[in-house]
Amino acid sequence: MIQGYWIPILHSHLPFVKHPKYENFLEEHWLFEAITECYIPLLRRLYLMESENIPFKLTLSITPPLAEMLDDAHLMNKYTNYLDKAIQLGQKEVMRTQNNEEYASIAQFYKDFFSQTKTFFEEVLHHNVLNGYRHFYDKGDIEIITCGATHGFLPLLSVNEKAVEVQIKIAVQAHIKHFNKAPKGIWLPECAYYKGLDKLLRQNNIEFFIADSHALIYADPTAINGVYAPVYTPEQIAVFGRDAFSSKQVWSSKEGYPGDFNYRDFYRDIGYDLEFEYIKPYINPDGTRVFTGYKYHKITNQSDHKEVYNPKIAALKTQEHAKHFHTQREKQIAQLAPLLERTPMIVSPYDAELFGHWWFEGPEFLYQLFSYMYEANVIKPITPVEYLSMYPKNQVVDPSASSWGDKGYYDVWLNGSNAWIYRHLHGMADAMCHYANVYETCNNNEQIRVLNQMLRELLLAQSSDWAFLMTTQTATQYSVNRTKEHIHNFHTLKAMLDDNKLNFDILTQLEYKNSIFDFIDYKIFLGEQRTYD
């Protein structure tokens, strides 16, 4: 008998990165690594469960920037080359380690892993990862939700409400483009909410979003069931709160499963370990050492000493941890049941990239967990929409301003390292409102191209990833450069309109490089004109 429901939610996102001028660009590898270690391993397990008749339900956000990159022929050609090089390295590694039984076994494991990934990418997905997601979305096994158009941090863009409105509208349009249906839910970028945002969600027919727990705990009034039942905002948008216990159990590298000493060590990679001349063809062309995906060691302990990784032992650990996770949820549900007037639900949101990229065994853990849930038949995985269909009446609250970032509010995206970007983003949004109104009846195709590209540059500058990376001091210089690049591009294009001197070389170059959203229409910014500098 089903005693409770589990709502797993994976947030799949990467910022839009495309550098056509370069055969190899370091930050493009963020995408290639995520496809190889996260997206394809997850899809392979979903297809396996389908073949084994194991029912599963999973909610996935696939952000518009990620969907655009996965659907980009230029990037997918580069990804094929990335796999070819990884397989070539595997062949060399099998030869290099042939006289060491332990290392030879793991070298062969990785060579097979990359080879199987390429076969799956070509023969099952037909060179487009979105095909796999569409297959399960259309079947109803997964619910795909959207995000902001470029993962803009909406509370800090709301100085100009039109900027937030456009982030949501274009996200919905991108979802329809890639999945042939409108999204029912949205993963608010960084789970960041502010009062009144629900009105814009209602205007775009969004039915639900996910928030961190304090959005409901500090709601007005407080959510009486905490995070164990959804609530409605004043605009009747359902809010599902994150359960801290199940999140920490998986998320934490110290207290959670990913820190188990038998799992693969993320940081030890032959890209850093082997002699430079040997590994040179497989790292960055400028000589910068990078991860190759060939990681031969397990976490072992908290010291620098690392033992050889054994995938078979690690796979057994995923079974143990899946059963433990299930047992803990059973106990949690048993405690909740007497307190609620309904069957309890537990919402577990995670970054999708945790499963496979940071925690290599993560996709196998999910496979084992779904399998065990089916076998035990005590906790049933479902989607937010399915839970709402069972319990359509819920408390109405005004959620608290919140995010799922450090300290729970907006600090990560507004601090001394990144505060400088917002005067530019606000000014650009105001300018976009102005130019959309000035050129409302424009029928000059060249000017329309400039206006549309201005909008692309604004959206790309608004990505919350750049502010986040400035705070964490990860890829800091790239993040600063990307933000400044889009600001510069926007004003260069604006000057073309002001001076009535169109530079088609620059325009064409920007359209090719920053090619996100081929359906874009600057008139989406039509409305109240605003004063700008």
N, C-alpha and C positions, 0 to 999 in steps of 0.2 A: 504494500500500500504506500502510495506517495505521501511523504510526510512534509516535504518542503520543496522549494524551487530554487535553482541556481541560475543566475543570469550572468554568464561570462561575456565580457566586452573587451575587445582588443582594438586599440587605437593605432592605426597604421598611418604613419606620416613621415615624410622627409621634405625638406625645402626644395623648391625647383632649382636644379643645378644643371646647366647645359652650356658647354663650351665647344662649339663646333670647330673653332680654329685649331684645337689641339687634339692630337691623336690619343693622348693620355692626359687626363686631368685629375688630380688627386681627389678633389671633392666629389667628382662623379662616382668614385668608388663607394661612397656612402650608399648609393642606390644599388650598385652591383653586389655589395656585401649583403645588403638587406634581402635582395631577391634570392641570393644563393643560400643564405643561412636561416632566413626567416620565412619569406613568402612561399617559396617553392616547397621547403620541408613541411610547412603547415598544409599546403594544398595536397601534397602527396599523402599525408595522413588522412585528410578528408576523403580523398578518392579510395584509400584503403578501407576506411570505415564504410563507405558506400558499397564496396565490393563484398564486405563481410556482413552487410545488413545490420550494422550497429547504428542506431539512431543518434543524432546529435543536433544540438541547436547552438548557434554561436552568433553573436552580434559583432560586426566589424565596421569600424569607421575606415573608409579609404578616402583620404583627403584629396581635394581637387588637384593640388600640385603633384601628389604621388600618382594619381590616375593619369594625369597629363604626361608624366615622364614614362610611365609603363606603356603608354600608347604612342610613344614617340619613336619613329623608325630609326632616326639617327642614334639615339641612345641605346635602342635595342640591338642595333648592329655592333655598337661598341661593347655591349654586354656579351654578345656571342664571342667577340675577340677576347674578352676578359676570361671567359670559360676556357677557350682554346689555350690561352697562356697558362691557366691554372692546371689544365690536364697535362700540358707539356712539362710543367714543373714537376708534376706527379711522376711522370715517366723518369725524369732525372733522379727524383728522390728514391724511387724503387731501386734504381741501379746503385745509388750512393749508399743505401742502407742494407744492401742485400746480405752483408756478412754479420748483421746485428739483428737477431731474431725479433727482439722487442720493437725496435724502430722500423724494421722492414714491414712488420704487420700493420703498424699505424700509417706508414707511408702508402701502403697498398689501400688501406681504408680510405684515405683522402683522395687518392687517384680515382677510386671507384665512386666516391661521393660526388666529385666534380663531373665525372663522366655520366653518371646517372642523372645528375641535375641537367646537364645539357640535353640528354635524350628526352627527359620529361618536358623541358622547355620547348623543344622542337616538335616532338611527336604528339604530345598531349595538349600543350598550351598553344601550339602553332605560333611560337615566337611572341606571344602576348599573354602576360600573366593575368590580365583582366579576364581572359577567357575562362580561366579556372574559377574565379570568383563569380562570374556571370552564371556559370553552370549551376552552382549551389544556391545562388540568390534566386534564380528562376525556379528552382525546385522547392524553395522555401526552407531549406536546411540552414541557411544563414540569412541574417538581416543585415544589409549594408546601409550604413548611415553616412551622412556627409559631415562637413566641418566648415570653417570659414574658407572663403575662396582661396586665400593664401595663408591661412592659419594666423590671421591678424589678431592681436590681443584686443578684443572688442571693447572692454571698459576704457582703455586708454585711447581708443579711436573715437569714442562716443562724443567727444567735443564737437564733432560734426556727425550728427546722427545718420546723415546720408552715407557716410563712409561705412558705417556698420551695416546699413541696409544693403549696400552694394556687395559687401563681403558675403552676406547671406544669399542674396538673389543670384549672384554668379555661381555660388556653390551649388545651389539647386539646379541651375542650368547645366553645370558641368556634370552633375550626377545623372541627369536625364540623358546627356550626350553619351556617357560611357555605359550606362546600365539600362537605358530605355524605359525608365520609370522614375517618378519623383520620390525623393527620400521621405520616409516617415519620421526619422529621427535625426538629431545632429549631435555631434561631439563638439561642444563649444571649445574653441581653441584654448588650450591649457585649463579646460573646465572653468573658464573665467565667466562669472555672471555679475551683472549689475542690475539694479532695479529699473524696470521698464523694458528690458531686452525682450521679454516675452511677447510684447506687442509686435515687434518685428518678426519674431518667429511665427506668430499667429498669421501675419500677413502672407507668409510664405508656406503656409499649410504644414508647418512642422508640428508633430504631435508630442514629441518627448525629447528630453536631453538628460545628460548625466552630470551630476555635481558632486563635489566632495562633501563629506559628512557635515561639516560645520555650516554649509549652506542651508541645511535643514534644521540642525540643532539650534542655530541662532536665527531661524526664520521668525517671521511675525505673522501669526503666533508660532511657537515652537511646534515642530512636527511631532505629534503625540506618539507615533510609532517609530520615531527615529528614522533610520535608513532602511527599515525592514518592511516598509510599504511605500509606494510612490505617493507623492502629493501633487496637487495641481497649483499652478500659479494663478494670479487673478485673471489671466487670459486663457485659463484652462489648458495650459501646456503641462504635461506630466513631467515630473522631475524624479529621477532615480538616484538615490544617494549611495556613495561608495561605502562598502563595508570595510572598516579598517583591519579587522582581524584576518580575513581571507586575503586581503591585499598584501599585508605585511608578510604573511606566511610564504608567499611566492616572491614578492618584490625584493625583500631585504637580502642583500648578499651576505650579511653576517648572521642573521637569525633565520633566514628563509632557506628554502631548498637549494637555490643556486650556489650557496656557499659550501655545499657538501664537498668534502675533500676528494671524493672520487670523480667529481665532474671535471670537465675540461677547463683548464686555466685559459682565460681569455687573453691574457697579456703576453704569454710566452709564445712567440711565433718565429719561424725560421727566417722571416724577413729581417729580424733583428739579431738572431742568434748565429747565423752562418756567415762564412767569410764573404767579404764584399764582392769580390770578382765573381764568385759562384752565383750569388743571388742577384747581382746587378741587373740582369735582363728582366727580373720579375718585381723590381721595386720601381719607384718613381724615376723617370728619365733623368732628373737633375741629381740623382744619387741619394735622395731622401729615402731612408728606410721606412717601409710601410708593412702593414699586415698582409700576408699572402693567403691566409686561411689554413696554412699548414701549421697546426699547433700540436706539439707532440707530448705535452705534459698535462697532468692533472693538478688540481689545486694543491693537493698533498697536505699542506699545513700553512700556517701564517708566516713561515720563514721564506727565505729565498730558495731553499732547497726544494726542487720539484721532481717528482717521480714520473715515469712514463704513463701516459694516459691509456686506459683500456676501455674502448667503447662498449664492450659486452658487459663489463661490470657496471658501467655508468647506466646502461639501459636497464639493468636489473634494479638499480637505485630509483629509476623513474617509476617503476611498479610500486616499490615500497612507499615512495612519496605520494603517489596518486592515492593509494589506500589510506595513508595517513591524512591527507587533505580531506578525503571523503568522510573519514571517521570524525574529524574535527567539525565538519559542517553538520554531521548528524547530531553531535552533542550541542552545537550552537542552535540548531533548529528545535531540538527537544527543550532547550531552555526558553526559546522564544514562543513556542506554541501556546502555552497557557496564558501568555500576556497579550496575544493578538486575537482578534475576532475573525481571523482568516488564516489560510495556509501561509506560513512565513516564506519570504523570499530573501535571498542573499545576492547582492550585486557585487561582482568582482571585476573592476576595470583595470586594465594594464596597458602599458605600451606594447604593441605587437612585437616590436623589435627586441624586447626582452627574451621572447621565445625563439631561440635559435641563434641570434647574434650575440647577445650578452650571456645568455644561458643556452649553450649549444644543445642541450638535451631537452629544452623546453617543449618543442613540438611533440616529441615522444611522450613527455609527461602528459600533455593534453590528450593524446591518443589513448594512453593507459587510463586516464581519468574518465573519459567518456565511456570507454569499454567497461570500466568497473561500475560506473553509475547505471549503465544498462543492465549489468549482471545483478547488482544489488537491488535495483528498483525501489529505492527509498527516497532518493533525491532526483528530481527530474530537471535537466537543463532546458530552459526556454528562453524566449526573447522578450524584451519589454512590451512589445505589442501584444504578444500572447497573454502576458500577465494582466495587462489592461483589459483585454477582452473578458477575462474571468472576473476581474474586480474593477468595473468601470467607475464606481463611486469612491472618491478619495477626498481627504481633507484638503482645503484650500489654504495656502499660506503664501506669504511674500518672502521668497528665499533671500538669505543674506548675501551681500556682496562677498565674493569668494573666488578662489582658484585652487588648483591642486599643486601649486608650486610651494617652495620652501616658505614656511610660516603661514601659508594658506591664503594669502591675499595678493597684492600686486607688486610686492617688493622686488621680485626677481626681474620684472620687466620695466621697472622704473627706479633707477638708483644712479649713483654717481658715475657708473661706467657707461650708461646708455641713455640718460635723460636728454642728451643733446639731439636725439633723433626725432623727438615728438614735435618740436616746432616746425620741422621740415614736413613731417607727415601731415600735420594739421593744415599747414599752409598749402601743400599740394592738393589735399582734398577740397579745400575751399576754392582753389584755382580750378579744379576739375568741375566743380559746380558751376562756376562762372563761365567757363568755356563751353560746357554742354548747353547752357542757355543761350550764349551768344551765337553758337553754331547750330541751333536747334533745327533750322531749315536748310542746313548745308547740303548741297548735292554735288560738291566737288570731291571726286573720289580720292584725290591725293590728300586733301585736307582731312577727309574722313579717316584715312590711314594713319595720319599723324595723331589725330585725336584718340583713335583706338589704341595706338601704341603708348600714348601718354597714360592712358588708363592702365595698361599692362605694367608700366614702370611704377606707377603708384601702388598697385596691388602687390607687386614683388617687393617694393620697399617696406610695405606694411607687415611682412612676415614676422611673426613673433620669434622665429628661430634666431634671427640676428641679435636681438636684444638679449635673449636667453644665453647665447654663446658668449656674448660680451661679459655677462655676469659670471658665468662659470669659467671664463678665461680659457675656453676650448675653441680652437680655430678662430681666435679673436680677430686677428688681422684680416682674415678672409671675410668675417662677418662685417667688420667696419668697412672694408672695401666694397662689399656687395651693397650695403646700404648707401654709401656715397655714390656708387656707380648708378643706382637707379634714380637717386635724387638728381644727379648730373644729367642723366638721359632725359628725365622728365623736363627739366628746364631747357635743355637743348632743343627738344621738340617744341616746347612752348614758344621759344624764340623764333622758330621757323614760321609759326603762325603769326606772331607779332610783327615780324619783319617782312612777311609774305615772301620768304626765300626758302623754298624747300630743298633740302639736301637729300636726294634720293639714295645716294650711296650709304649715308648714315642710317636713313630710315629703313632701307632694305636689310642692312646688317643687323639692326636691332630687332626687326621683325623675325629674322631667322634665328638669332641667338635667344632672345627672350620671347619665344613663340607660344607661350602659354595662352590657352583659351582662344582658339581660332574663330569662335562664334561671337566674340566680344563686341559690344556696341556702346560707345561713349555716352549715348543718350540715356543710359541707365542712371546717369547722374543728374538728369533734368529735375528741376524743382526749385526750391527757394534759393535765390542767389545769395552769396556770402561775400563779405569784404575780405580781401586778402592782400598781402604785400607782394 
